[in-house]
Amino acid sequence: MIKEVEVVAQGNLVVDQETLKKAGLGGHLRLIIKKGEIRILPEAPINPEVVLEDLAGCLGQEPATQYDFGLKIGGLYEAR
């Protein structure tokens, strides 16, 4: 389905929910804005393992598997 809309570059452009759903764009969206173009894409789900790998080595050269996130809270401001 191709829907062409001619818009004069004044005011706001509104895309209704029905049009977004027909395009398969429900939920969270990502806008990419470049000169002469605006793209609307579905936001990809965040994979925590990928984020950890991206952060791995930011303080050194250790892999993400070296991080210990199994912290136990001993008090209001204490993690041990």
PEPE-V466431 format. One record per residue. N is the residue number from 1. SS is DSSP state (a for helix, b for strand, c for the rest). PHI is phi in radians with two decimals (none if undefined). D_LAST is the distance of its C-alpha to the last C-alpha in Angstrom with 1 decimal. Layout:
N:SS:PHI:D_LAST
N:SS:PHI:D_LAST
//
This chain:
1:c:none:56.8
2:c:-1.99:57.4
3:c:-2.16:57.7
4:c:-1.69:59.0
5:c:-2.21:58.7
6:c:-1.73:60.6
7:c:-2.24:59.0
8:c:-1.44:60.3
9:c:-1.23:57.6
10:c:-2.44:57.6
11:c:1.31:55.3
12:c:-1.86:52.6
13:c:-1.85:52.4
14:c:-2.01:51.0
15:c:-1.95:50.1
16:c:-1.33:50.0
17:a:-1.03:47.6
18:a:-1.07:50.4
19:a:-1.12:51.1
20:a:-1.10:47.5
21:a:-1.14:47.3
22:a:-1.08:50.5
23:c:-1.50:49.0
24:c:1.33:45.9
25:c:-2.01:43.6
26:c:-1.73:41.8
27:c:1.35:38.3
28:c:-1.33:36.4
29:b:-2.13:38.6
30:b:-2.14:38.3
31:b:-1.82:41.1
32:b:-1.99:42.2
33:b:-2.02:44.6
34:b:-2.27:46.8
35:c:-1.05:50.1
36:c:1.45:52.7
37:b:-2.72:50.3
38:b:-2.31:47.6
39:b:-1.99:46.0
40:b:-1.95:44.1
41:b:-2.22:41.8
42:b:-1.21:39.5
43:c:-1.37:35.8
44:c:-1.23:34.2
45:c:-1.12:31.2
46:c:-1.46:27.9
47:c:-1.75:26.6
48:a:-1.04:22.8
49:a:-1.13:23.3
50:a:-1.16:25.8
51:a:-1.08:23.6
52:a:-1.08:20.9
53:a:-1.14:23.7
54:a:-1.13:25.1
55:a:-1.46:21.9
56:c:-1.00:21.4
57:c:1.43:22.2
58:c:-1.16:22.1
59:c:-1.85:20.3
60:c:-3.02:21.9
61:c:-2.02:23.6
62:c:-1.30:20.9
63:c:-1.34:21.5
64:a:-1.06:19.4
65:a:-1.18:18.6
66:a:-1.40:16.4
67:c:-1.36:13.9
68:c:-1.99:10.9
69:c:-1.77:10.6
70:c:-1.55:9.3
71:c:-1.21:6.0
72:c:-1.94:5.4
73:b:-1.53:6.2
74:c:-1.68:6.5
75:c:-2.82:9.3
76:c:-1.07:11.6
77:c:-2.08:10.1
78:c:-2.08:6.5
79:b:-2.07:3.8
80:c:-2.36:0.0
//
